[in-house]
Amino acid sequence: MVQTMYGVPRPDPIGYLGQVAATGPGRAYKTYALAALELRPGLTVVDAGCGPGTDLGALADAVTGTGSVIGVDHDPVMLGEARRRTAGRAGVEVRAGDAQALPVADDAADRARADRVLMHVAEPARVVAELRRVVRPGGLVALTEPDWDTLTVDPGEVETGRAFNRFVCGSMVRHATIGRRLARLAAEAGLEVVAARVLAPTLSDFATADQVLGLRRNAERAVNTGELDAEAARSWLAGLAGPHFSASFMLYAVTARVPG
Ligand SMILES: C[S@@+](CC[C@H](N)C(=O)[O-])C[C@H]1O[C@@H](n2cnc3c(N)ncnc32)[C@H](O)[C@@H]1O
C-alpha cells in the first residue's frame, strides 16, 4: 500500500468500488438505477463494465434463475473477482471484452446498462451504440455517470475547490463531464429517452468523502503537477477535515428505450 503526502493510502480498485457501493448515496443511486431497468424474471440483462461484479448479484436476483445476466469487462483483475463472486450462480456469465465492441449478439438482451463506465472509455458514443445493438426493440438501456465539474465541498476556499475540480476534470478522468451529455448521447444513438434524472449524492463524513472522491490524494497530485498551490491545498484540506463537512455532486441517470 503506497502512502501519499497527506498520509492517505491509495485504495485498490476493487476495494474502492466496494466502498462506493456501500455508502448511503451509493446504495441509493444503485437502487434507482436497478429499478429503472424494470427487470423481471426471465429477462436477459447485459452489464457493460461490470467491474468486480458489484451489481451482478442484484441483477441476477431480479431476473431470477429463469433469466440471464451477462457481465462484460476488459480488466482481467475485475473479471477474476466478478467470476469469483458469481461462481455457482445460475444464469450469470462473465465475459472478457470491450464495452465499445460488446461480445454479445445483436438483439440478444432485453436490458443493458453501463454504470460509471462511459467516463473511462475512449469513445463513449460507441458504448451507447453497442448497448442499443445488443438490446431487442422495445428493450431498455440504463446509463449512470457523474459530472465531476459539479463537485462542491464545504467548508473550504471556493477557488481552491474550483482548482481541484479543474485538475480532476483535466487530468484525472477521461470524460469527467460526461454526465451532462448522457441524454444527448442516448438520443444521438437513436434511443428514445424515457427518463433523465439528476441525482445529487451528498456525503457528510469527511473520511468517507475523502475515500470516495479522492480529496486528499487528488489534491496531492495537483500540488505535485503544479496545478494547485501547496499552501492553498493544505489550508483547504484542513478546513474540510473540520466539523460540519459536506460534499455533493451531480450524478446523471438516463433510461432509454430501443425503438421498434
Ligand atoms: C468505475 S468502474 C464501475 C464498475 C461497476 N459498473 C460498478 O458500478 O461498480 C468502471 C469499470 O469499467 C471497466 N471498463 C473501462 N473501460 C472499459 C472498456 N472499454 N471495456 C470494458 N470495460 C471497461 C473498468 O475495468 C471498470 O471495471
The ligand as an ORCA input file, in Angstrom:
! r2SCAN-3c Opt
* xyz 0 1
  C     -15.885      2.792    -12.155
  S     -15.814      1.088    -12.597
  C     -17.542      0.670    -12.452
  C     -17.753     -0.803    -12.249
  C     -19.209     -1.202    -11.979
  N     -20.074     -0.829    -13.064
  C     -19.696     -0.604    -10.682
  O     -20.641      0.191    -10.688
  O     -19.118     -0.930     -9.638
  C     -15.555      1.093    -14.347
  C     -15.373     -0.288    -14.923
  O     -15.390     -0.176    -16.344
  C     -14.402     -1.032    -16.868
  N     -14.042     -0.529    -18.192
  C     -13.449      0.637    -18.502
  N     -13.297      0.745    -19.835
  C     -13.800     -0.397    -20.372
  C     -13.922     -0.884    -21.703
  N     -13.519     -0.164    -22.765
  N     -14.493     -2.079    -21.897
  C     -14.918     -2.834    -20.841
  N     -14.821     -2.416    -19.555
  C     -14.269     -1.214    -19.326
  C     -13.288     -0.981    -15.851
  O     -12.421     -2.091    -15.977
  C     -14.075     -0.966    -14.551
  O     -14.307     -2.261    -14.100
*
